[in-house]
Amino acid sequence: MVCGQRDFVYETCLLDNSEKEKACELAVAAGADFVKTSTGFSTQGALLEDVALMKRVAGDKAKVKAAGGIKDLNMAKAMIDAGADRIGTSSGAKIIRKYLHQ
């Protein structure tokens, strides 16, 4: 985490859409710099529809970090297309190698 940066992480897989929207609204109102889909340790990681929802709710007031289950370049690109500003993955080296050799 960057010094002074405020991230708000919630497990999107454990919430319904109205709860996701409310959590995102509260995080933005509290001054979050980033809202993040998940830790990657619950029952499911980032979903495209959750990233799009978070981007819609956060607007330009906070950035979106997609994390959990992003294992390849295609999924990383899809998350960015859905509105993710940052990707959290344990497959970063693999994704970068694929990107550099496409």
MMTF fields as JSON, N, C-alpha, C and O atoms, coordinates in Angstrom:
{
  "mmtfVersion": "1.0.0",
  "mmtfProducer": "UNKNOWN",
  "numBonds": 407,
  "numAtoms": 408,
  "numGroups": 102,
  "numChains": 1,
  "numModels": 1,
  "chainsPerModel": [1],
  "groupsPerChain": [102],
  "chainIdList": ["A"],
  "bondAtomList": [4, 2, 8, 6, 12, 10, 16, 14, 20, 18, 24, 22, 28, 26, 32, 30, 36, 34, 40, 38, 44, 42, 48, 46, 52, 50, 56, 54, 60, 58, 64, 62, 68, 66, 72, 70, 76, 74, 80, 78, 84, 82, 88, 86, 92, 90, 96, 94, 100, 98, 104, 102, 108, 106, 112, 110, 116, 114, 120, 118, 124, 122, 128, 126, 132, 130, 136, 134, 140, 138, 144, 142, 148, 146, 152, 150, 156, 154, 160, 158, 164, 162, 168, 166, 172, 170, 176, 174, 180, 178, 184, 182, 188, 186, 192, 190, 196, 194, 200, 198, 204, 202, 208, 206, 212, 210, 216, 214, 220, 218, 224, 222, 228, 226, 232, 230, 236, 234, 240, 238, 244, 242, 248, 246, 252, 250, 256, 254, 260, 258, 264, 262, 268, 266, 272, 270, 276, 274, 280, 278, 284, 282, 288, 286, 292, 290, 296, 294, 300, 298, 304, 302, 308, 306, 312, 310, 316, 314, 320, 318, 324, 322, 328, 326, 332, 330, 336, 334, 340, 338, 344, 342, 348, 346, 352, 350, 356, 354, 360, 358, 364, 362, 368, 366, 372, 370, 376, 374, 380, 378, 384, 382, 388, 386, 392, 390, 396, 394, 400, 398, 404, 402],
  "bondOrderList": [1, 1, 1, 1, 1, 1, 1, 1, 1, 1, 1, 1, 1, 1, 1, 1, 1, 1, 1, 1, 1, 1, 1, 1, 1, 1, 1, 1, 1, 1, 1, 1, 1, 1, 1, 1, 1, 1, 1, 1, 1, 1, 1, 1, 1, 1, 1, 1, 1, 1, 1, 1, 1, 1, 1, 1, 1, 1, 1, 1, 1, 1, 1, 1, 1, 1, 1, 1, 1, 1, 1, 1, 1, 1, 1, 1, 1, 1, 1, 1, 1, 1, 1, 1, 1, 1, 1, 1, 1, 1, 1, 1, 1, 1, 1, 1, 1, 1, 1, 1, 1],
  "groupList": [{"groupName": "MET", "atomNameList": ["N", "CA", "C", "O"], "elementList": ["N", "C", "C", "O"], "formalChargeList": [0, 0, 0, 0], "bondAtomList": [1, 0, 2, 1, 3, 2], "bondOrderList": [1, 1, 2], "singleLetterCode": "M", "chemCompType": "L-PEPTIDE LINKING"}, {"groupName": "VAL", "atomNameList": ["N", "CA", "C", "O"], "elementList": ["N", "C", "C", "O"], "formalChargeList": [0, 0, 0, 0], "bondAtomList": [1, 0, 2, 1, 3, 2], "bondOrderList": [1, 1, 2], "singleLetterCode": "V", "chemCompType": "L-PEPTIDE LINKING"}, {"groupName": "CYS", "atomNameList": ["N", "CA", "C", "O"], "elementList": ["N", "C", "C", "O"], "formalChargeList": [0, 0, 0, 0], "bondAtomList": [1, 0, 2, 1, 3, 2], "bondOrderList": [1, 1, 2], "singleLetterCode": "C", "chemCompType": "L-PEPTIDE LINKING"}, {"groupName": "GLY", "atomNameList": ["N", "CA", "C", "O"], "elementList": ["N", "C", "C", "O"], "formalChargeList": [0, 0, 0, 0], "bondAtomList": [1, 0, 2, 1, 3, 2], "bondOrderList": [1, 1, 2], "singleLetterCode": "G", "chemCompType": "PEPTIDE LINKING"}, {"groupName": "GLN", "atomNameList": ["N", "CA", "C", "O"], "elementList": ["N", "C", "C", "O"], "formalChargeList": [0, 0, 0, 0], "bondAtomList": [1, 0, 2, 1, 3, 2], "bondOrderList": [1, 1, 2], "singleLetterCode": "Q", "chemCompType": "L-PEPTIDE LINKING"}, {"groupName": "ARG", "atomNameList": ["N", "CA", "C", "O"], "elementList": ["N", "C", "C", "O"], "formalChargeList": [0, 0, 0, 0], "bondAtomList": [1, 0, 2, 1, 3, 2], "bondOrderList": [1, 1, 2], "singleLetterCode": "R", "chemCompType": "L-PEPTIDE LINKING"}, {"groupName": "ASP", "atomNameList": ["N", "CA", "C", "O"], "elementList": ["N", "C", "C", "O"], "formalChargeList": [0, 0, 0, 0], "bondAtomList": [1, 0, 2, 1, 3, 2], "bondOrderList": [1, 1, 2], "singleLetterCode": "D", "chemCompType": "L-PEPTIDE LINKING"}, {"groupName": "PHE", "atomNameList": ["N", "CA", "C", "O"], "elementList": ["N", "C", "C", "O"], "formalChargeList": [0, 0, 0, 0], "bondAtomList": [1, 0, 2, 1, 3, 2], "bondOrderList": [1, 1, 2], "singleLetterCode": "F", "chemCompType": "L-PEPTIDE LINKING"}, {"groupName": "TYR", "atomNameList": ["N", "CA", "C", "O"], "elementList": ["N", "C", "C", "O"], "formalChargeList": [0, 0, 0, 0], "bondAtomList": [1, 0, 2, 1, 3, 2], "bondOrderList": [1, 1, 2], "singleLetterCode": "Y", "chemCompType": "L-PEPTIDE LINKING"}, {"groupName": "GLU", "atomNameList": ["N", "CA", "C", "O"], "elementList": ["N", "C", "C", "O"], "formalChargeList": [0, 0, 0, 0], "bondAtomList": [1, 0, 2, 1, 3, 2], "bondOrderList": [1, 1, 2], "singleLetterCode": "E", "chemCompType": "L-PEPTIDE LINKING"}, {"groupName": "THR", "atomNameList": ["N", "CA", "C", "O"], "elementList": ["N", "C", "C", "O"], "formalChargeList": [0, 0, 0, 0], "bondAtomList": [1, 0, 2, 1, 3, 2], "bondOrderList": [1, 1, 2], "singleLetterCode": "T", "chemCompType": "L-PEPTIDE LINKING"}, {"groupName": "LEU", "atomNameList": ["N", "CA", "C", "O"], "elementList": ["N", "C", "C", "O"], "formalChargeList": [0, 0, 0, 0], "bondAtomList": [1, 0, 2, 1, 3, 2], "bondOrderList": [1, 1, 2], "singleLetterCode": "L", "chemCompType": "L-PEPTIDE LINKING"}, {"groupName": "ASN", "atomNameList": ["N", "CA", "C", "O"], "elementList": ["N", "C", "C", "O"], "formalChargeList": [0, 0, 0, 0], "bondAtomList": [1, 0, 2, 1, 3, 2], "bondOrderList": [1, 1, 2], "singleLetterCode": "N", "chemCompType": "L-PEPTIDE LINKING"}, {"groupName": "SER", "atomNameList": ["N", "CA", "C", "O"], "elementList": ["N", "C", "C", "O"], "formalChargeList": [0, 0, 0, 0], "bondAtomList": [1, 0, 2, 1, 3, 2], "bondOrderList": [1, 1, 2], "singleLetterCode": "S", "chemCompType": "L-PEPTIDE LINKING"}, {"groupName": "LYS", "atomNameList": ["N", "CA", "C", "O"], "elementList": ["N", "C", "C", "O"], "formalChargeList": [0, 0, 0, 0], "bondAtomList": [1, 0, 2, 1, 3, 2], "bondOrderList": [1, 1, 2], "singleLetterCode": "K", "chemCompType": "L-PEPTIDE LINKING"}, {"groupName": "ALA", "atomNameList": ["N", "CA", "C", "O"], "elementList": ["N", "C", "C", "O"], "formalChargeList": [0, 0, 0, 0], "bondAtomList": [1, 0, 2, 1, 3, 2], "bondOrderList": [1, 1, 2], "singleLetterCode": "A", "chemCompType": "L-PEPTIDE LINKING"}, {"groupName": "ILE", "atomNameList": ["N", "CA", "C", "O"], "elementList": ["N", "C", "C", "O"], "formalChargeList": [0, 0, 0, 0], "bondAtomList": [1, 0, 2, 1, 3, 2], "bondOrderList": [1, 1, 2], "singleLetterCode": "I", "chemCompType": "L-PEPTIDE LINKING"}, {"groupName": "HIS", "atomNameList": ["N", "CA", "C", "O"], "elementList": ["N", "C", "C", "O"], "formalChargeList": [0, 0, 0, 0], "bondAtomList": [1, 0, 2, 1, 3, 2], "bondOrderList": [1, 1, 2], "singleLetterCode": "H", "chemCompType": "L-PEPTIDE LINKING"}],
  "groupTypeList": [0, 1, 2, 3, 4, 5, 6, 7, 1, 8, 9, 10, 2, 11, 11, 6, 12, 13, 9, 14, 9, 14, 15, 2, 9, 11, 15, 1, 15, 15, 3, 15, 6, 7, 1, 14, 10, 13, 10, 3, 7, 13, 10, 4, 3, 15, 11, 11, 9, 6, 1, 15, 11, 0, 14, 5, 1, 15, 3, 6, 14, 15, 14, 1, 14, 15, 15, 3, 3, 16, 14, 6, 11, 12, 0, 15, 14, 15, 0, 16, 6, 15, 3, 15, 6, 5, 16, 3, 10, 13, 13, 3, 15, 14, 16, 16, 5, 14, 8, 11, 17, 4],
  "groupIdList": [1, 2, 3, 4, 5, 6, 7, 8, 9, 10, 11, 12, 13, 14, 15, 16, 17, 18, 19, 20, 21, 22, 23, 24, 25, 26, 27, 28, 29, 30, 31, 32, 33, 34, 35, 36, 37, 38, 39, 40, 41, 42, 43, 44, 45, 46, 47, 48, 49, 50, 51, 52, 53, 54, 55, 56, 57, 58, 59, 60, 61, 62, 63, 64, 65, 66, 67, 68, 69, 70, 71, 72, 73, 74, 75, 76, 77, 78, 79, 80, 81, 82, 83, 84, 85, 86, 87, 88, 89, 90, 91, 92, 93, 94, 95, 96, 97, 98, 99, 100, 101, 102],
  "secStructList": [7, 7, 6, 6, 7, 7, 3, 3, 3, 7, 7, 4, 4, 4, 1, 7, 2, 2, 2, 2, 2, 2, 2, 2, 2, 2, 2, 2, 2, 6, 6, 7, 1, 3, 3, 3, 1, 7, 7, 1, 7, 1, 1, 7, 7, 7, 7, 2, 2, 2, 2, 2, 2, 2, 2, 2, 2, 2, 6, 6, 1, 1, 3, 3, 3, 3, 3, 1, 1, 7, 7, 1, 2, 2, 2, 2, 2, 2, 2, 2, 2, 2, 6, 7, 1, 3, 3, 3, 7, 1, 7, 2, 2, 2, 2, 2, 2, 2, 2, 2, 6, 7],
  "xCoordList": [0.839, 0.0, 0.886, 1.901, 0.491, 1.19, 0.886, -0.249, 1.893, 1.706, 0.562, 0.54, -0.385, -1.508, -2.665, -3.725, -2.486, -3.553, -4.587, -4.237, -5.85, -6.932, -7.657, -8.348, -7.496, -8.171, -9.304, -9.176, -10.409, -11.528, -11.775, -12.115, -11.609, -11.763, -13.03, -13.249, -13.847, -14.98, -15.128, -14.794, -15.628, -15.789, -17.089, -18.161, -16.988, -18.175, -18.998, -20.218, -18.351, -19.065, -19.997, -20.877, -19.817, -20.65, -21.795, -22.568, -21.91, -22.911, -23.819, -23.409, -25.059, -25.92, -25.62, -24.86, -26.204, -25.857, -26.175, -25.404, -27.281, -27.599, -26.591, -26.244, -26.121, -25.093, -23.759, -23.033, -23.435, -22.204, -22.243, -21.267, -23.385, -23.531, -23.389, -22.68, -24.062, -24.011, -22.594, -22.122, -21.909, -20.535, -19.627, -18.773, -19.816, -19.004, -19.315, -18.401, -20.589, -20.989, -20.37, -19.852, -20.43, -19.878, -18.364, -17.817, -17.688, -16.234, -15.844, -14.907, -16.562, -16.279, -16.54, -15.747, -17.661, -17.998, -16.956, -16.727, -16.327, -15.306, -13.935, -12.982, -13.837, -12.585, -11.667, -10.464, -12.203, -11.369, -10.721, -11.355, -9.464, -8.779, -9.091, -9.214, -9.218, -9.534, -10.624, -10.646, -11.54, -12.457, -12.006, -11.713, -11.95, -11.358, -12.358, -13.064, -12.416, -13.426, -13.306, -14.319, -12.104, -11.957, -10.508, -9.586, -10.349, -9.004, -8.467, -7.259, -9.38, -8.994, -9.013, -8.662, -9.419, -9.409, -10.798, -10.918, -11.844, -13.196, -13.646, -12.815, -14.934, -15.473, -15.332, -15.469, -15.055, -14.907, -14.145, -14.198, -13.449, -12.699, -13.479, -14.708, -12.765, -13.358, -14.219, -13.867, -15.352, -16.218, -16.342, -16.342, -16.447, -16.547, -17.721, -17.594, -18.862, -20.037, -19.858, -20.42, -19.089, -18.826, -17.899, -18.093, -16.909, -15.998, -16.782, -16.597, -17.651, -18.462, -19.379, -19.528, -19.995, -20.854, -20.063, -20.504, -18.899, -18.075, -17.62, -17.599, -17.257, -16.822, -17.972, -17.782, -19.162, -20.338, -20.632, -20.911, -20.568, -20.882, -19.769, -20.053, -18.53, -17.405, -17.174, -16.723, -17.48, -17.256, -15.806, -14.899, -15.592, -14.221, -13.773, -12.734, -14.563, -14.239, -13.295, -12.623, -13.236, -12.316, -11.994, -12.777, -10.858, -10.462, -10.877, -11.153, -10.917, -11.356, -10.18, -9.439, -10.029, -9.017, -9.726, -10.49, -9.47, -9.997, -8.958, -7.794, -9.379, -8.447, -9.171, -10.361, -8.429, -8.957, -9.332, -10.295, -8.584, -8.912, -8.461, -8.829, -7.677, -7.199, -5.881, -4.831, -5.958, -4.824, -4.143, -3.048, -4.787, -4.185, -4.415, -5.19, -3.731, -3.775, -5.179, -5.616, -5.89, -7.236, -8.158, -8.939, -8.079, -8.921, -8.498, -9.35, -7.203, -6.733, -7.241, -7.702, -7.16, -7.661, -9.166, -9.649, -9.902, -11.352, -11.706, -12.656, -10.95, -11.193, -10.931, -11.68, -9.875, -9.575, -10.682, -11.115, -11.144, -12.246, -13.525, -14.324, -13.723, -14.919, -14.825, -15.828, -13.615, -13.466, -12.393, -12.223, -11.661, -10.598, -9.447, -8.995, -8.987, -7.823, -6.548, -5.444, -6.712, -5.575, -5.978, -7.141, -5.006, -5.229, -4.406, -3.219, -5.04, -4.335, -4.293, -5.338, -3.105, -2.97, -1.656, -0.666, -1.668, -0.419, 0.221, 1.26, -0.407, 0.092, 0.676, 0.715, 1.125, 1.625, 2.747, 2.71, 3.737, 4.874, 4.411, 4.844, 3.534, 2.994, 2.217, 2.362, 1.405, 0.598, 1.486, 1.246, 2.505, 3.421, 4.194, 4.362, 4.667, 5.392, 4.496, 4.936, 3.247, 2.303, 2.066, 2.023, 1.913, 1.7, 2.896, 2.714, 4.097, 5.299, 5.539, 6.238, 4.972, 5.221, 3.991, 3.926, 3.032, 1.844, 2.041, 1.137],
  "yCoordList": [-1.169, 0.0, 1.235, 1.293, 2.201, 3.477, 4.223, 4.214, 4.861, 5.588, 6.576, 7.385, 6.514, 7.423, 6.979, 7.604, 5.924, 5.431, 4.681, 3.91, 4.907, 4.251, 3.29, 3.714, 1.996, 0.953, 0.376, 0.215, 0.067, -0.58, -1.881, -1.869, -3.008, -4.326, -4.962, -4.996, -5.459, -6.256, -7.474, -7.438, -8.542, -9.803, -9.752, -10.056, -9.367, -9.207, -10.489, -10.428, -11.643, -12.912, -13.156, -14.014, -12.421, -12.607, -11.599, -11.619, -10.719, -9.649, -9.723, -10.181, -9.266, -9.113, -7.752, -6.964, -7.477, -6.248, -4.984, -4.026, -4.96, -3.753, -3.553, -2.416, -4.628, -4.525, -4.077, -3.303, -4.558, -4.136, -2.639, -1.925, -2.175, -0.745, 0.082, 1.088, -0.34, 0.396, 0.404, 1.442, -0.736, -0.812, 0.133, 0.806, 0.177, 1.049, 2.516, 3.334, 2.848, 4.219, 4.654, 5.764, 3.773, 4.092, 4.273, 5.177, 3.413, 3.518, 4.836, 5.5, 5.212, 6.475, 7.648, 8.586, 7.585, 8.663, 8.783, 9.873, 7.664, 7.658, 8.086, 8.202, 8.322, 8.802, 7.737, 7.968, 6.564, 5.503, 5.96, 6.619, 5.607, 5.836, 4.709, 4.932, 3.489, 2.305, 1.509, 1.399, 0.948, -0.082, -1.369, -1.369, -2.448, -3.697, -4.834, -4.947, -5.669, -6.723, -7.783, -8.211, -8.211, -9.32, -9.496, -8.906, -10.32, -10.682, -11.849, -12.074, -12.59, -13.799, -15.03, -16.118, -14.88, -16.005, -16.492, -17.379, -15.941, -16.389, -17.389, -18.067, -17.484, -18.507, -18.186, -19.074, -16.911, -16.518, -15.213, -14.399, -15.019, -13.785, -12.763, -12.719, -11.946, -10.853, -11.374, -12.339, -10.713, -10.973, -9.687, -8.591, -9.826, -8.664, -7.769, -6.545, -8.384, -7.585, -6.811, -5.728, -7.353, -6.634, -5.444, -4.374, -5.629, -4.528, -3.404, -2.232, -3.761, -2.754, -2.028, -0.81, -2.745, -2.129, -1.162, -0.04, -1.592, -0.752, 0.5, 1.586, 0.361, 1.514, 2.5, 3.713, 1.971, 2.826, 3.604, 4.802, 2.916, 3.557, 4.526, 5.641, 4.115, 4.949, 6.132, 7.19, 5.956, 7.032, 7.466, 6.636, 8.767, 9.283, 9.623, 10.253, 9.201, 9.512, 8.494, 8.804, 7.285, 6.246, 5.338, 5.229, 4.701, 3.752, 2.352, 2.101, 1.444, 0.072, -0.881, -0.817, -1.768, -2.819, -4.165, -4.523, -4.902, -6.249, -7.228, -7.181, -8.108, -9.08, -10.388, -10.412, -11.453, -12.78, -13.517, -13.15, -14.548, -15.401, -14.905, -15.49, -13.848, -13.314, -14.016, -13.67, -15.004, -15.899, -15.737, -16.261, -15.001, -14.908, -13.528, -12.721, -13.281, -11.989, -11.646, -10.503, -12.622, -12.336, -11.866, -10.934, -12.491, -12.089, -10.715, -9.898, -10.455, -9.137, -8.049, -7.001, -8.288, -7.323, -7.111, -5.983, -8.195, -8.101, -7.275, -6.493, -7.444, -6.666, -5.181, -4.328, -4.875, -3.484, -2.911, -1.777, -3.688, -3.242, -3.009, -2.139, -3.782, -3.641, -2.437, -2.022, -1.872, -0.676, -0.729, 0.233, -1.836, -1.927, -0.987, -0.919, -0.27, 0.6, -0.107, 0.306, -1.176, -1.918, -3.383, -3.703, -4.273, -5.712, -6.272, -5.97, -7.091, -7.808, -9.277, -9.909, -9.823, -11.213, -11.8, -11.091, -13.097, -13.794, -14.323, -14.981, -14.032, -14.489, -13.345, -13.417, -12.303, -11.12, -11.397, -10.903, -12.174, -12.462, -13.2, -12.888, -14.177, -14.947, -14.028, -14.128, -13.146, -12.237, -11.278, -11.034, -10.737, -9.811, -10.517, -9.966, -11.737, -12.49, -12.698, -12.511, -13.083, -13.296, -11.996, -11.992, -10.892, -9.576, -9.193, -8.693, -9.423, -9.039, -9.916, -9.503, -11.113, -12.044, -12.281, -13.287, -11.396, -11.587, -11.043, -11.128],
  "zCoordList": [0.0, 0.0, 0.0, 0.694, -0.775, -0.814, 0.48, 0.959, 1.037, 2.288, 2.154, 1.226, 3.075, 3.071, 2.193, 2.213, 1.432, 0.564, 1.392, 2.285, 1.095, 1.828, 0.897, -0.029, 1.148, 0.372, 1.2, 2.413, 0.544, 1.19, 0.454, -0.729, 1.139, 0.536, 1.085, 2.296, 0.192, 0.651, -0.238, -1.423, 0.337, -0.386, -1.184, -0.659, -2.448, -3.278, -3.358, -3.507, -3.261, -3.361, -2.174, -2.246, -1.101, 0.09, 0.176, 1.134, -0.819, -0.793, -2.012, -3.079, -1.84, -3.016, -3.644, -3.082, -4.789, -5.513, -4.727, -4.774, -4.012, -3.236, -2.111, -1.792, -1.511, -0.467, -1.054, -0.429, -2.247, -2.929, -3.214, -2.985, -3.718, -4.004, -2.73, -2.715, -1.663, -0.394, 0.166, 0.629, 0.131, 0.628, -0.154, 0.423, -1.455, -2.3, -1.999, -1.893, -1.862, -1.52, -0.191, -0.071, 0.798, 2.12, 2.059, 2.691, 1.299, 1.163, 0.517, 0.962, -0.529, -1.218, -0.279, -0.208, 0.44, 1.377, 2.488, 3.013, 2.846, 3.895, 3.369, 4.139, 2.058, 1.492, 0.937, 0.817, 0.591, 0.032, -1.27, -2.093, -1.444, -2.709, -3.688, -4.892, -3.148, -3.94, -3.251, -2.025, -4.056, -3.59, -4.273, -5.468, -3.529, -4.013, -3.894, -2.892, -4.91, -4.99, -3.908, -3.356, -3.596, -2.655, -2.226, -2.789, -1.221, -0.785, -1.601, -1.661, -2.229, -2.953, -2.078, -2.534, -0.823, 0.105, 0.491, 1.335, -0.098, 0.216, -0.842, -1.448, -1.066, -1.948, -3.428, -4.269, -3.759, -5.157, -5.232, -4.31, -6.308, -6.498, -7.291, -7.229, -8.034, -8.796, -9.942, -10.62, -10.138, -11.285, -12.096, -11.537, -13.403, -14.279, -13.899, -13.873, -13.605, -13.274, -11.965, -11.807, -11.037, -9.789, -10.028, -9.449, -10.868, -11.207, -11.883, -11.558, -12.818, -13.508, -12.532, -12.624, -11.603, -10.594, -9.734, -9.486, -9.278, -8.417, -9.157, -8.578, -10.424, -11.214, -11.39, -11.294, -11.647, -11.815, -10.532, -10.574, -9.398, -8.117, -7.699, -7.261, -7.83, -7.391, -8.321, -7.884, -9.591, -10.553, -10.548, -10.607, -10.478, -10.452, -9.031, -8.835, -8.043, -6.645, -6.012, -5.028, -6.566, -6.091, -7.268, -8.212, -7.206, -8.241, -7.809, -6.636, -8.784, -8.54, -8.71, -9.691, -7.724, -7.81, -7.881, -6.984, -8.947, -9.116, -8.586, -8.982, -7.695, -7.112, -6.824, -6.509, -6.94, -6.649, -7.919, -8.591, -8.252, -9.385, -10.741, -11.76, -10.785, -12.071, -12.383, -11.841, -13.264, -13.489, -14.84, -15.041, -15.794, -17.122, -17.737, -17.223, -18.835, -19.506, -19.977, -19.842, -20.527, -21.017, -19.901, -20.097, -18.748, -17.626, -17.111, -16.761, -17.063, -16.622, -17.57, -17.117, -18.872, -19.853, -19.699, -19.789, -19.469, -19.311, -18.073, -18.102, -16.992, -15.78, -16.026, -15.549, -16.765, -17.1, -17.97, -17.76, -18.946, -19.804, -19.008, -19.355, -17.94, -17.1, -16.165, -15.584, -16.018, -15.194, -14.128, -13.379, -14.042, -13.035, -13.375, -14.518, -12.362, -12.505, -12.072, -12.427, -11.303, -10.764, -10.681, -10.438, -10.884, -10.807, -9.665, -9.536, -8.836, -7.782, -8.16, -8.315, -8.308, -8.739, -8.249, -8.073, -8.036, -7.723, -9.002, -8.958, -10.14, -11.444, -12.265, -13.493, -11.6, -12.287, -13.272, -14.399, -12.875, -13.766, -15.014, -16.123, -14.832, -15.966, -16.907, -18.125, -16.363, -17.169, -17.953, -19.136, -17.302, -17.985, -19.096, -20.184, -18.826, -19.868, -21.089, -22.223, -20.859, -21.961, -22.722, -23.952, -21.992, -22.616, -23.494, -24.604, -23.009, -23.745, -24.975, -25.9, -24.992, -26.092, -26.957, -27.663, -26.919, -27.771, -29.158, -29.989]
}
